[in-house]
Amino acid sequence: MRSSHCKLGFCLFEFAMAAWYWFTSPVTRIWQWRLGLGLLVLLINPARGLAGDLPEVLPLWTFRLPEVINSSRATPAIDKNGVVYLGTFYGLFLAISPGGKLLWSYDTHCEIKSSAAVGQDGTVYFGARNRCFYALTRNGRLKWSFTTGGWVDSSPALGADGTIYFGSLDGFFYAVKPDGSLKWRYNVGSAVDSSPSIGADGTVYFGAHDGNFYALRPDGLKQWRFKTGGPVASSPAIGQMGTVYFTSTDGNAYALDAGGRERWHYHTGSMTESSPVLDEFGNIYLGGDHWSMESLSADGKLRWSWPSPILMDTTAATMDGRVYTSMPWGMLYAFKSTGSDPVWRTRTAFNLSSSPAIDAQGTIYFVCNLFLYAVHPMDKTGAAAGMKSSWPQFRGNACHTGRVGL
């Protein structure tokens, strides 16, 4: 009985924290604004952005998530054996076989917003809103957990030496050793839910709610910071020449060189949290102006855009001259990277809640509220030989290491 009371008290406390975060956070206030505008757009022109007749690609399989509603928005991570890892709204962390069967689950008893990362030894890392960061074995057993002072919505990045980097809403950015002990922490002084990315030289990049974008050395010393006009919640992408791309809720996408100098910025026209991805030619794809997916050239010029009736925060994925993006109203679309017209789509039963992830064989995985989908492109055969981009998908690669060059 006492245990039940403790759980109830903890749930009530977490609900109060969620309410406080919703009404006070600069980033989540954006959701209040965009919800009203999104509904207005649908009422005025509900067909805006909907494509006509397109070839339909049926999923290879779907997996029903074991909960009533899933608003996690975590993106699937896939290991080298094709096992898919995903956290859920009700705190279950799942491992799903390449054929769509549940292998195991681990219960954190708290909401998971963080997307997992898979280490070279198969260890799976992720954060949760019980203020803990977890390391699980490939068999689903707890290796260790690390406690912070706030929610861990940030997805981890894995350094070449095994160091795990992530942010917390307690205002600190953490570096943790492979054994779960603290290596160092950097006092940002503002919530960090941006997922870090690691450059070829080991520099760690991330944004924060104070409007700054940070570059830290592997030893935790600040190299530089770049000021934007709003909270930075997106995960940065890193180009082959070391250019760093990210978006800010000030309505701009930025390109900085490795020294923190601005190369260009592009006004998206909306307070997006979309994380950019790159194709093999250095073109950038992100959610942007007036609820659309946009493609920019390497020098920051608009190439093309495609409208969405709802503001887009999900990230695209690129492969073999195709761009895949999950639209909020229940469609996965495939575009040619050279133009704005979709070439095929997969229809789902609910709104899509995650960015797509692509494995080494070219299979696309994404979450649609209560279901995990696996889709094989209709115009794709064999392995994903065309994934030559330095940052083709969210977190850089299927294992979500957040490190360039893998």
C-alpha atoms as a printed R data frame, in Angstrom:
    type eleno elety resid chain resno      x      y       z
1   ATOM     1    CA   MET     A     1  0.000  0.000   0.000
2   ATOM     2    CA   ARG     A     2  2.808  2.336   0.865
3   ATOM     3    CA   SER     A     3  4.469  1.567  -2.471
4   ATOM     4    CA   SER     A     4  1.260  2.466  -4.302
5   ATOM     5    CA   HIS     A     5  1.043  5.757  -2.406
6   ATOM     6    CA   CYS     A     6  4.660  6.518  -3.293
7   ATOM     7    CA   LYS     A     7  4.019  5.823  -6.965
8   ATOM     8    CA   LEU     A     8  0.879  7.979  -6.903
9   ATOM     9    CA   GLY     A     9  2.750 10.801  -5.200
10  ATOM    10    CA   PHE     A    10  5.572 10.562  -7.718
11  ATOM    11    CA   CYS     A    11  3.099 10.629 -10.630
12  ATOM    12    CA   LEU     A    12  1.359 13.696  -9.207
13  ATOM    13    CA   PHE     A    13  4.702 15.410  -8.716
14  ATOM    14    CA   GLU     A    14  5.737 14.622 -12.307
15  ATOM    15    CA   PHE     A    15  2.376 15.914 -13.568
16  ATOM    16    CA   ALA     A    16  2.937 19.171 -11.678
17  ATOM    17    CA   MET     A    17  6.431 19.424 -13.157
18  ATOM    18    CA   ALA     A    18  5.028 18.822 -16.644
19  ATOM    19    CA   ALA     A    19  2.380 21.530 -16.148
20  ATOM    20    CA   TRP     A    20  4.991 23.966 -14.896
21  ATOM    21    CA   TYR     A    21  7.283 23.189 -17.829
22  ATOM    22    CA   TRP     A    22  4.400 23.583 -20.305
23  ATOM    23    CA   PHE     A    23  3.368 27.004 -19.056
24  ATOM    24    CA   THR     A    24  6.829 28.471 -18.325
25  ATOM    25    CA   SER     A    25  9.296 27.022 -20.832
26  ATOM    26    CA   PRO     A    26 10.062 29.230 -23.874
27  ATOM    27    CA   VAL     A    27 10.179 26.177 -26.119
28  ATOM    28    CA   THR     A    28  6.957 24.539 -24.980
29  ATOM    29    CA   ARG     A    29  5.101 27.843 -25.162
30  ATOM    30    CA   ILE     A    30  5.759 27.552 -28.872
31  ATOM    31    CA   TRP     A    31  3.526 24.483 -28.897
32  ATOM    32    CA   GLN     A    32  0.627 26.497 -27.479
33  ATOM    33    CA   TRP     A    33  1.112 29.035 -30.274
34  ATOM    34    CA   ARG     A    34  1.543 26.480 -33.059
35  ATOM    35    CA   LEU     A    35 -1.437 24.376 -31.927
36  ATOM    36    CA   GLY     A    36 -3.776 27.315 -32.453
37  ATOM    37    CA   LEU     A    37 -2.229 28.276 -35.782
38  ATOM    38    CA   GLY     A    38 -2.161 24.679 -36.979
39  ATOM    39    CA   LEU     A    39 -5.866 24.264 -36.264
40  ATOM    40    CA   LEU     A    40 -6.563 27.581 -37.990
41  ATOM    41    CA   VAL     A    41 -4.708 26.458 -41.120
42  ATOM    42    CA   LEU     A    42 -6.628 23.183 -41.224
43  ATOM    43    CA   LEU     A    43 -9.945 24.997 -40.815
44  ATOM    44    CA   ILE     A    44 -9.151 27.519 -43.558
45  ATOM    45    CA   ASN     A    45 -7.652 25.056 -46.027
46  ATOM    46    CA   PRO     A    46 -7.568 21.452 -44.813
47  ATOM    47    CA   ALA     A    47 -6.227 20.170 -48.140
48  ATOM    48    CA   ARG     A    48 -3.101 22.365 -48.107
49  ATOM    49    CA   GLY     A    49  0.031 20.297 -48.676
50  ATOM    50    CA   LEU     A    50 -1.793 17.059 -49.460
51  ATOM    51    CA   ALA     A    51 -0.501 15.282 -52.539
52  ATOM    52    CA   GLY     A    52 -2.745 13.798 -55.162
53  ATOM    53    CA   ASP     A    53 -2.661 10.173 -56.289
54  ATOM    54    CA   LEU     A    54  0.710  8.614 -55.548
55  ATOM    55    CA   PRO     A    55  2.004  5.045 -55.514
56  ATOM    56    CA   GLU     A    56  1.417  3.526 -52.099
57  ATOM    57    CA   VAL     A    57  4.112  1.494 -50.360
58  ATOM    58    CA   LEU     A    58  2.789 -0.952 -47.782
59  ATOM    59    CA   PRO     A    59  4.834 -1.578 -44.630
60  ATOM    60    CA   LEU     A    60  6.953 -4.690 -44.260
61  ATOM    61    CA   TRP     A    61  5.502 -4.960 -40.775
62  ATOM    62    CA   THR     A    62  4.023 -2.921 -37.958
63  ATOM    63    CA   PHE     A    63  4.547 -3.348 -34.245
64  ATOM    64    CA   ARG     A    64  1.838 -2.275 -31.803
65  ATOM    65    CA   LEU     A    65  3.337 -0.315 -28.914
66  ATOM    66    CA   PRO     A    66  2.096 -1.555 -25.514
67  ATOM    67    CA   GLU     A    67  0.298  1.607 -24.376
68  ATOM    68    CA   VAL     A    68 -2.855  3.643 -24.891
69  ATOM    69    CA   ILE     A    69 -1.170  6.736 -26.321
70  ATOM    70    CA   ASN     A    70  2.400  7.493 -27.310
71  ATOM    71    CA   SER     A    71  3.568 11.116 -27.445
72  ATOM    72    CA   SER     A    72  7.220 10.312 -26.863
73  ATOM    73    CA   ARG     A    73  8.454 11.500 -30.299
74  ATOM    74    CA   ALA     A    74 11.585  9.402 -29.795
75  ATOM    75    CA   THR     A    75 13.145  8.229 -33.058
76  ATOM    76    CA   PRO     A    76 14.035  4.534 -33.479
77  ATOM    77    CA   ALA     A    77 17.702  3.521 -33.299
78  ATOM    78    CA   ILE     A    78 18.906  0.420 -35.150
79  ATOM    79    CA   ASP     A    79 21.985 -1.620 -34.255
80  ATOM    80    CA   LYS     A    80 24.275 -3.470 -36.697
81  ATOM    81    CA   ASN     A    81 22.139 -6.626 -36.351
82  ATOM    82    CA   GLY     A    82 18.927 -4.842 -37.297
83  ATOM    83    CA   VAL     A    83 17.464 -4.718 -33.778
84  ATOM    84    CA   VAL     A    84 15.311 -1.613 -33.291
85  ATOM    85    CA   TYR     A    85 15.347  0.310 -29.978
86  ATOM    86    CA   LEU     A    86 12.648  2.755 -28.926
87  ATOM    87    CA   GLY     A    87 11.468  4.531 -25.792
88  ATOM    88    CA   THR     A    88  7.773  5.212 -25.123
89  ATOM    89    CA   PHE     A    89  5.533  7.705 -23.355
90  ATOM    90    CA   TYR     A    90  4.732  5.352 -20.489
91  ATOM    91    CA   GLY     A    91  8.366  4.629 -19.727
92  ATOM    92    CA   LEU     A    92  8.887  1.307 -21.485
93  ATOM    93    CA   PHE     A    93 12.092  0.960 -23.448
94  ATOM    94    CA   LEU     A    94 11.691 -1.674 -26.168
95  ATOM    95    CA   ALA     A    95 13.952 -3.875 -28.273
96  ATOM    96    CA   ILE     A    96 12.255 -5.159 -31.424
97  ATOM    97    CA   SER     A    97 13.615 -7.802 -33.784
98  ATOM    98    CA   PRO     A    98 14.274 -7.124 -37.496
99  ATOM    99    CA   GLY     A    99 11.056 -9.025 -38.156
100 ATOM   100    CA   GLY     A   100  8.932 -6.842 -35.883
101 ATOM   101    CA   LYS     A   101  8.734 -9.047 -32.756
102 ATOM   102    CA   LEU     A   102  9.343 -7.861 -29.190
103 ATOM   103    CA   LEU     A   103 12.676 -9.127 -27.865
104 ATOM   104    CA   TRP     A   104 12.566 -7.480 -24.446
105 ATOM   105    CA   SER     A   105 11.397 -4.402 -22.584
106 ATOM   106    CA   TYR     A   106 12.787 -2.364 -19.698
107 ATOM   107    CA   ASP     A   107 10.501 -0.255 -17.508
108 ATOM   108    CA   THR     A   108 11.838  3.123 -16.352
109 ATOM   109    CA   HIS     A   109  8.416  4.027 -14.848
110 ATOM   110    CA   CYS     A   110  8.667  7.478 -16.426
111 ATOM   111    CA   GLU     A   111  8.212  9.111 -19.816
112 ATOM   112    CA   ILE     A   112 11.036  8.697 -22.349
113 ATOM   113    CA   LYS     A   113 11.595 11.508 -24.849
114 ATOM   114    CA   SER     A   114 15.256 10.750 -25.490
115 ATOM   115    CA   SER     A   115 16.179  8.738 -28.586
116 ATOM   116    CA   ALA     A   116 18.596  5.908 -27.843
117 ATOM   117    CA   ALA     A   117 22.194  5.520 -29.005
118 ATOM   118    CA   VAL     A   118 23.881  2.160 -29.541
119 ATOM   119    CA   GLY     A   119 27.556  1.701 -28.666
120 ATOM   120    CA   GLN     A   120 30.075 -0.488 -30.488
121 ATOM   121    CA   ASP     A   121 29.723 -3.199 -27.839
122 ATOM   122    CA   GLY     A   122 25.927 -3.181 -28.161
123 ATOM   123    CA   THR     A   123 25.276 -1.124 -25.015
124 ATOM   124    CA   VAL     A   124 22.141  0.999 -25.397
125 ATOM   125    CA   TYR     A   125 22.047  4.500 -23.874
126 ATOM   126    CA   PHE     A   126 19.063  6.822 -23.313
127 ATOM   127    CA   GLY     A   127 17.585  9.316 -20.847
128 ATOM   128    CA   ALA     A   128 14.197  9.583 -19.140
129 ATOM   129    CA   ARG     A   129 12.091 12.098 -17.281
130 ATOM   130    CA   ASN     A   130 12.777 10.535 -13.889
131 ATOM   131    CA   ARG     A   131 16.052 12.519 -14.118
132 ATOM   132    CA   CYS     A   132 18.026  9.362 -14.869
133 ATOM   133    CA   PHE     A   133 20.266  8.362 -17.748
134 ATOM   134    CA   TYR     A   134 20.457  4.625 -18.500
135 ATOM   135    CA   ALA     A   135 22.897  2.113 -19.952
136 ATOM   136    CA   LEU     A   136 21.412 -1.294 -20.817
137 ATOM   137    CA   THR     A   137 23.047 -4.410 -22.173
138 ATOM   138    CA   ARG     A   138 21.989 -5.726 -25.567
139 ATOM   139    CA   ASN     A   139 19.871 -8.237 -23.619
140 ATOM   140    CA   GLY     A   140 17.963 -5.535 -21.761
141 ATOM   141    CA   ARG     A   141 19.692 -5.712 -18.378
142 ATOM   142    CA   LEU     A   142 20.661 -2.572 -16.492
143 ATOM   143    CA   LYS     A   143 24.405 -1.893 -16.576
144 ATOM   144    CA   TRP     A   144 24.130  1.383 -14.675
145 ATOM   145    CA   SER     A   145 22.074  4.535 -14.299
146 ATOM   146    CA   PHE     A   146 23.253  8.081 -13.732
147 ATOM   147    CA   THR     A   147 21.098 10.614 -11.874
148 ATOM   148    CA   THR     A   148 20.887 14.290 -12.874
149 ATOM   149    CA   GLY     A   149 18.845 17.126 -11.406
150 ATOM   150    CA   GLY     A   150 16.244 17.344 -14.177
151 ATOM   151    CA   TRP     A   151 14.533 15.614 -17.054
152 ATOM   152    CA   VAL     A   152 16.855 14.029 -19.615
153 ATOM   153    CA   ASP     A   153 15.132 14.641 -22.959
154 ATOM   154    CA   SER     A   154 18.466 15.064 -24.754
155 ATOM   155    CA   SER     A   155 19.574 12.110 -26.883
156 ATOM   156    CA   PRO     A   156 23.147 10.998 -26.163
157 ATOM   157    CA   ALA     A   157 26.205 11.262 -28.383
158 ATOM   158    CA   LEU     A   158 28.997  8.698 -28.125
159 ATOM   159    CA   GLY     A   159 32.620  9.799 -28.317
160 ATOM   160    CA   ALA     A   160 35.382  7.772 -29.969
161 ATOM   161    CA   ASP     A   161 36.810  6.969 -26.518
162 ATOM   162    CA   GLY     A   162 33.432  5.745 -25.226
163 ATOM   163    CA   THR     A   163 32.466  8.941 -23.406
164 ATOM   164    CA   ILE     A   164 28.705  9.569 -23.385
165 ATOM   165    CA   TYR     A   165 27.515 13.169 -23.778
166 ATOM   166    CA   PHE     A   166 24.020 14.497 -23.048
167 ATOM   167    CA   GLY     A   167 22.159 17.485 -21.626
168 ATOM   168    CA   SER     A   168 19.592 17.828 -18.850
169 ATOM   169    CA   LEU     A   169 16.881 20.305 -17.946
170 ATOM   170    CA   ASP     A   170 18.812 20.926 -14.710
171 ATOM   171    CA   GLY     A   171 21.001 23.342 -16.689
172 ATOM   172    CA   PHE     A   172 24.076 21.116 -16.970
173 ATOM   173    CA   PHE     A   173 25.690 19.337 -19.880
174 ATOM   174    CA   TYR     A   174 27.214 15.990 -18.883
175 ATOM   175    CA   ALA     A   175 30.096 13.775 -19.971
176 ATOM   176    CA   VAL     A   176 29.890 10.298 -18.430
177 ATOM   177    CA   LYS     A   177 32.492  7.539 -18.616
178 ATOM   178    CA   PRO     A   178 31.595  4.092 -20.032
179 ATOM   179    CA   ASP     A   179 31.404  2.731 -16.458
180 ATOM   180    CA   GLY     A   180 28.686  5.262 -15.536
181 ATOM   181    CA   SER     A   181 30.857  7.625 -13.469
182 ATOM   182    CA   LEU     A   182 30.944 11.369 -14.067
183 ATOM   183    CA   LYS     A   183 33.801 12.574 -16.252
184 ATOM   184    CA   TRP     A   184 32.831 16.244 -16.117
185 ATOM   185    CA   ARG     A   185 29.819 18.517 -16.334
186 ATOM   186    CA   TYR     A   186 29.499 21.977 -17.837
187 ATOM   187    CA   ASN     A   187 27.242 24.561 -16.192
188 ATOM   188    CA   VAL     A   188 25.109 26.015 -18.980
189 ATOM   189    CA   GLY     A   189 22.739 27.688 -16.516
190 ATOM   190    CA   SER     A   190 19.756 26.923 -18.747
191 ATOM   191    CA   ALA     A   191 17.823 23.821 -19.785
192 ATOM   192    CA   VAL     A   192 19.494 21.602 -22.390
193 ATOM   193    CA   ASP     A   193 17.217 19.316 -24.403
194 ATOM   194    CA   SER     A   194 19.214 19.702 -27.603
195 ATOM   195    CA   SER     A   195 20.914 16.437 -28.571
196 ATOM   196    CA   PRO     A   196 24.686 16.913 -28.959
197 ATOM   197    CA   SER     A   197 26.784 16.115 -32.016
198 ATOM   198    CA   ILE     A   198 30.500 15.335 -32.137
199 ATOM   199    CA   GLY     A   199 32.859 16.625 -34.818
200 ATOM   200    CA   ALA     A   200 35.792 14.772 -36.359
201 ATOM   201    CA   ASP     A   201 38.203 16.420 -33.890
202 ATOM   202    CA   GLY     A   202 36.067 15.473 -30.872
203 ATOM   203    CA   THR     A   203 34.439 18.890 -30.415
204 ATOM   204    CA   VAL     A   204 30.959 18.544 -28.896
205 ATOM   205    CA   TYR     A   205 28.187 20.823 -30.227
206 ATOM   206    CA   PHE     A   206 24.756 21.488 -28.699
207 ATOM   207    CA   GLY     A   207 22.188 24.230 -28.104
208 ATOM   208    CA   ALA     A   208 20.401 25.442 -24.977
209 ATOM   209    CA   HIS     A   209 17.325 27.358 -23.869
210 ATOM   210    CA   ASP     A   210 19.442 30.448 -23.185
211 ATOM   211    CA   GLY     A   211 19.579 30.972 -26.976
212 ATOM   212    CA   ASN     A   212 23.238 29.992 -27.251
213 ATOM   213    CA   PHE     A   213 24.847 27.311 -29.354
214 ATOM   214    CA   TYR     A   214 27.913 25.796 -27.662
215 ATOM   215    CA   ALA     A   215 31.144 24.113 -28.732
216 ATOM   216    CA   LEU     A   216 33.015 22.267 -25.965
217 ATOM   217    CA   ARG     A   217 36.343 20.496 -26.063
218 ATOM   218    CA   PRO     A   218 36.400 16.781 -25.113
219 ATOM   219    CA   ASP     A   219 37.774 17.831 -21.688
220 ATOM   220    CA   GLY     A   220 34.731 20.045 -21.038
221 ATOM   221    CA   LEU     A   221 36.318 23.452 -21.664
222 ATOM   222    CA   LYS     A   222 34.321 25.891 -23.769
223 ATOM   223    CA   GLN     A   223 35.749 26.626 -27.200
224 ATOM   224    CA   TRP     A   224 33.114 29.160 -28.185
225 ATOM   225    CA   ARG     A   225 29.414 29.936 -28.099
226 ATOM   226    CA   PHE     A   226 27.182 31.551 -30.667
227 ATOM   227    CA   LYS     A   227 24.178 33.665 -29.674
228 ATOM   228    CA   THR     A   228 20.822 33.274 -31.426
229 ATOM   229    CA   GLY     A   229 17.520 34.997 -30.754
230 ATOM   230    CA   GLY     A   230 15.690 32.075 -29.163
231 ATOM   231    CA   PRO     A   231 16.052 28.693 -27.448
232 ATOM   232    CA   VAL     A   232 17.962 26.088 -29.445
233 ATOM   233    CA   ALA     A   233 16.387 22.642 -29.134
234 ATOM   234    CA   SER     A   234 17.470 21.097 -32.433
235 ATOM   235    CA   SER     A   235 20.244 18.568 -32.884
236 ATOM   236    CA   PRO     A   236 23.093 19.916 -35.052
237 ATOM   237    CA   ALA     A   237 24.234 18.279 -38.290
238 ATOM   238    CA   ILE     A   238 27.899 18.307 -39.272
239 ATOM   239    CA   GLY     A   239 29.097 18.588 -42.866
240 ATOM   240    CA   GLN     A   240 32.104 16.909 -44.436
241 ATOM   241    CA   MET     A   241 34.167 20.088 -44.151
242 ATOM   242    CA   GLY     A   242 33.233 20.612 -40.505
243 ATOM   243    CA   THR     A   243 30.415 23.114 -41.035
244 ATOM   244    CA   VAL     A   244 27.779 22.846 -38.298
245 ATOM   245    CA   TYR     A   245 24.081 23.309 -39.133
246 ATOM   246    CA   PHE     A   246 21.235 23.840 -36.675
247 ATOM   247    CA   THR     A   247 17.953 25.702 -36.222
248 ATOM   248    CA   SER     A   248 16.785 28.098 -33.524
249 ATOM   249    CA   THR     A   249 13.328 29.062 -32.363
250 ATOM   250    CA   ASP     A   250 14.209 32.603 -33.454
251 ATOM   251    CA   GLY     A   251 13.071 31.416 -36.906
252 ATOM   252    CA   ASN     A   252 16.489 30.879 -38.470
253 ATOM   253    CA   ALA     A   253 18.656 28.025 -39.671
254 ATOM   254    CA   TYR     A   254 22.367 28.650 -39.117
255 ATOM   255    CA   ALA     A   255 25.599 27.411 -40.684
256 ATOM   256    CA   LEU     A   256 28.753 27.990 -38.617
257 ATOM   257    CA   ASP     A   257 32.333 27.034 -39.357
258 ATOM   258    CA   ALA     A   258 34.330 24.986 -36.874
259 ATOM   259    CA   GLY     A   259 35.550 28.178 -35.224
260 ATOM   260    CA   GLY     A   260 32.035 29.440 -34.464
261 ATOM   261    CA   ARG     A   261 31.891 32.056 -37.229
262 ATOM   262    CA   GLU     A   262 28.629 32.397 -39.094
263 ATOM   263    CA   ARG     A   263 28.785 31.304 -42.707
264 ATOM   264    CA   TRP     A   264 25.149 32.121 -43.356
265 ATOM   265    CA   HIS     A   265 21.691 32.044 -41.852
266 ATOM   266    CA   TYR     A   266 18.374 31.373 -43.517
267 ATOM   267    CA   HIS     A   267 15.073 32.698 -42.195
268 ATOM   268    CA   THR     A   268 12.698 29.745 -41.977
269 ATOM   269    CA   GLY     A   269  9.741 31.945 -41.047
270 ATOM   270    CA   SER     A   270  8.744 29.758 -38.122
271 ATOM   271    CA   MET     A   271 10.019 28.889 -34.644
272 ATOM   272    CA   THR     A   272 11.182 25.447 -35.692
273 ATOM   273    CA   GLU     A   273 12.986 22.842 -33.602
274 ATOM   274    CA   SER     A   274 13.615 20.714 -36.695
275 ATOM   275    CA   SER     A   275 17.080 19.148 -36.832
276 ATOM   276    CA   PRO     A   276 18.763 19.495 -40.256
277 ATOM   277    CA   VAL     A   277 20.050 16.574 -42.325
278 ATOM   278    CA   LEU     A   278 22.361 16.594 -45.351
279 ATOM   279    CA   ASP     A   279 22.516 14.708 -48.623
280 ATOM   280    CA   GLU     A   280 25.711 13.599 -50.363
281 ATOM   281    CA   PHE     A   281 25.955 16.928 -52.198
282 ATOM   282    CA   GLY     A   282 25.783 19.011 -49.022
283 ATOM   283    CA   ASN     A   283 22.176 20.133 -49.515
284 ATOM   284    CA   ILE     A   284 20.245 20.697 -46.286
285 ATOM   285    CA   TYR     A   285 16.707 19.533 -45.428
286 ATOM   286    CA   LEU     A   286 14.603 20.827 -42.533
287 ATOM   287    CA   GLY     A   287 11.130 21.838 -41.413
288 ATOM   288    CA   GLY     A   288 10.666 25.533 -42.088
289 ATOM   289    CA   ASP     A   289  8.678 28.416 -43.480
290 ATOM   290    CA   HIS     A   290  4.900 28.393 -43.163
291 ATOM   291    CA   TRP     A   291  4.708 24.739 -42.180
292 ATOM   292    CA   SER     A   292  6.802 23.205 -44.935
293 ATOM   293    CA   MET     A   293  9.754 20.965 -45.548
294 ATOM   294    CA   GLU     A   294 12.535 22.953 -47.177
295 ATOM   295    CA   SER     A   295 15.702 22.135 -49.057
296 ATOM   296    CA   LEU     A   296 18.616 24.568 -48.932
297 ATOM   297    CA   SER     A   297 21.811 24.562 -50.951
298 ATOM   298    CA   ALA     A   298 25.182 24.348 -49.236
299 ATOM   299    CA   ASP     A   299 25.427 28.142 -49.399
300 ATOM   300    CA   GLY     A   300 22.070 28.677 -47.677
301 ATOM   301    CA   LYS     A   301 19.813 29.385 -50.669
302 ATOM   302    CA   LEU     A   302 16.322 27.895 -50.938
303 ATOM   303    CA   ARG     A   303 16.232 25.058 -53.483
304 ATOM   304    CA   TRP     A   304 12.621 23.974 -53.027
305 ATOM   305    CA   SER     A   305  9.911 23.580 -50.416
306 ATOM   306    CA   TRP     A   306  6.856 21.421 -49.939
307 ATOM   307    CA   PRO     A   307  3.915 22.555 -47.788
308 ATOM   308    CA   SER     A   308  2.517 20.898 -44.707
309 ATOM   309    CA   PRO     A   309 -0.774 21.855 -43.017
310 ATOM   310    CA   ILE     A   310  0.925 21.630 -39.610
311 ATOM   311    CA   LEU     A   311  4.240 23.074 -38.461
312 ATOM   312    CA   MET     A   312  6.954 20.464 -38.916
313 ATOM   313    CA   ASP     A   313  9.529 19.600 -36.259
314 ATOM   314    CA   THR     A   314 10.430 16.119 -37.426
315 ATOM   315    CA   THR     A   315 13.688 15.532 -39.252
316 ATOM   316    CA   ALA     A   316 14.013 14.106 -42.746
317 ATOM   317    CA   ALA     A   317 16.350 11.315 -43.842
318 ATOM   318    CA   THR     A   318 18.254 11.058 -47.131
319 ATOM   319    CA   MET     A   319 19.454  8.094 -49.174
320 ATOM   320    CA   ASP     A   320 20.220  7.367 -52.839
321 ATOM   321    CA   GLY     A   321 18.842 10.647 -54.174
322 ATOM   322    CA   ARG     A   322 15.652 10.385 -52.120
323 ATOM   323    CA   VAL     A   323 14.458 12.399 -49.148
324 ATOM   324    CA   TYR     A   324 12.067 10.769 -46.686
325 ATOM   325    CA   THR     A   325 10.008 12.766 -44.257
326 ATOM   326    CA   SER     A   326  7.176 11.991 -41.865
327 ATOM   327    CA   MET     A   327  4.318 14.432 -42.259
328 ATOM   328    CA   PRO     A   328  2.224 15.123 -39.142
329 ATOM   329    CA   TRP     A   329 -1.122 14.034 -40.613
330 ATOM   330    CA   GLY     A   330 -0.231 10.368 -41.097
331 ATOM   331    CA   MET     A   331  1.960 10.073 -44.182
332 ATOM   332    CA   LEU     A   332  5.544  9.112 -44.889
333 ATOM   333    CA   TYR     A   333  6.590 10.767 -48.146
334 ATOM   334    CA   ALA     A   334  9.515 10.063 -50.472
335 ATOM   335    CA   PHE     A   335 10.789 12.994 -52.532
336 ATOM   336    CA   LYS     A   336 13.418 13.296 -55.207
337 ATOM   337    CA   SER     A   337 16.269 15.299 -53.725
338 ATOM   338    CA   THR     A   338 16.359 17.381 -56.931
339 ATOM   339    CA   GLY     A   339 12.752 18.547 -56.809
340 ATOM   340    CA   SER     A   340  9.751 19.147 -54.627
341 ATOM   341    CA   ASP     A   341  7.270 16.552 -55.899
342 ATOM   342    CA   PRO     A   342  6.803 13.350 -53.858
343 ATOM   343    CA   VAL     A   343  7.252 10.061 -55.723
344 ATOM   344    CA   TRP     A   344  5.550  7.642 -53.303
345 ATOM   345    CA   ARG     A   345  4.026  7.529 -49.856
346 ATOM   346    CA   THR     A   346  3.069  5.219 -47.023
347 ATOM   347    CA   ARG     A   347 -0.261  5.902 -45.375
348 ATOM   348    CA   THR     A   348 -0.649  5.363 -41.619
349 ATOM   349    CA   ALA     A   349 -3.582  5.209 -39.239
350 ATOM   350    CA   PHE     A   350 -2.435  8.030 -36.923
351 ATOM   351    CA   ASN     A   351 -0.271 11.107 -36.941
352 ATOM   352    CA   LEU     A   352  3.432 10.419 -37.274
353 ATOM   353    CA   SER     A   353  5.348 11.274 -34.117
354 ATOM   354    CA   SER     A   354  8.989 10.549 -34.968
355 ATOM   355    CA   SER     A   355 11.616 11.248 -37.570
356 ATOM   356    CA   PRO     A   356 12.399  8.393 -39.964
357 ATOM   357    CA   ALA     A   357 15.488  6.244 -39.417
358 ATOM   358    CA   ILE     A   358 17.206  4.165 -42.125
359 ATOM   359    CA   ASP     A   359 19.216  1.007 -41.530
360 ATOM   360    CA   ALA     A   360 22.156 -0.342 -43.537
361 ATOM   361    CA   GLN     A   361 19.811 -2.259 -45.867
362 ATOM   362    CA   GLY     A   362 17.741  0.827 -46.665
363 ATOM   363    CA   THR     A   363 14.690 -0.102 -44.568
364 ATOM   364    CA   ILE     A   364 12.930  2.941 -43.131
365 ATOM   365    CA   TYR     A   365 11.570  2.904 -39.569
366 ATOM   366    CA   PHE     A   366  9.256  5.461 -38.001
367 ATOM   367    CA   VAL     A   367  6.679  5.770 -35.229
368 ATOM   368    CA   CYS     A   368  3.039  6.588 -35.836
369 ATOM   369    CA   ASN     A   369  1.596  7.185 -32.373
370 ATOM   370    CA   LEU     A   370  0.761  3.614 -31.333
371 ATOM   371    CA   PHE     A   371  2.732  1.738 -34.000
372 ATOM   372    CA   LEU     A   372  6.300  1.257 -35.154
373 ATOM   373    CA   TYR     A   373  6.466  0.895 -38.949
374 ATOM   374    CA   ALA     A   374  9.107 -0.736 -41.140
375 ATOM   375    CA   VAL     A   375  8.958  0.229 -44.828
376 ATOM   376    CA   HIS     A   376 11.181 -0.761 -47.750
377 ATOM   377    CA   PRO     A   377 11.319  1.871 -50.509
378 ATOM   378    CA   MET     A   378  9.556  0.873 -53.717
379 ATOM   379    CA   ASP     A   379 12.477  2.028 -55.879
380 ATOM   380    CA   LYS     A   380 15.230  0.540 -53.719
381 ATOM   381    CA   THR     A   381 16.962 -2.845 -54.012
382 ATOM   382    CA   GLY     A   382 19.857 -4.154 -51.967
383 ATOM   383    CA   ALA     A   383 21.929 -2.332 -49.393
384 ATOM   384    CA   ALA     A   384 21.928  1.403 -48.860
385 ATOM   385    CA   ALA     A   385 25.104  1.984 -50.843
386 ATOM   386    CA   GLY     A   386 24.128  5.581 -51.525
387 ATOM   387    CA   MET     A   387 24.266  6.776 -47.924
388 ATOM   388    CA   LYS     A   388 27.415  8.841 -48.579
389 ATOM   389    CA   SER     A   389 26.299 11.940 -46.703
390 ATOM   390    CA   SER     A   390 28.119 12.923 -43.521
391 ATOM   391    CA   TRP     A   391 24.737 13.402 -41.782
392 ATOM   392    CA   PRO     A   392 21.907 11.638 -43.673
393 ATOM   393    CA   GLN     A   393 19.487 11.254 -40.758
394 ATOM   394    CA   PHE     A   394 18.693 12.332 -37.204
395 ATOM   395    CA   ARG     A   395 21.727 11.734 -34.944
396 ATOM   396    CA   GLY     A   396 23.884 11.097 -38.016
397 ATOM   397    CA   ASN     A   397 23.473  7.337 -38.457
398 ATOM   398    CA   ALA     A   398 21.215  4.397 -37.656
399 ATOM   399    CA   CYS     A   399 22.925  3.713 -34.300
400 ATOM   400    CA   HIS     A   400 22.358  7.380 -33.325
401 ATOM   401    CA   THR     A   401 25.934  7.874 -32.143
402 ATOM   402    CA   GLY     A   402 25.734 11.588 -32.956
403 ATOM   403    CA   ARG     A   403 29.310 11.449 -34.234
404 ATOM   404    CA   VAL     A   404 30.399 12.436 -37.718
405 ATOM   405    CA   GLY     A   405 32.395 10.014 -39.842
406 ATOM   406    CA   LEU     A   406 30.663  6.761 -38.875
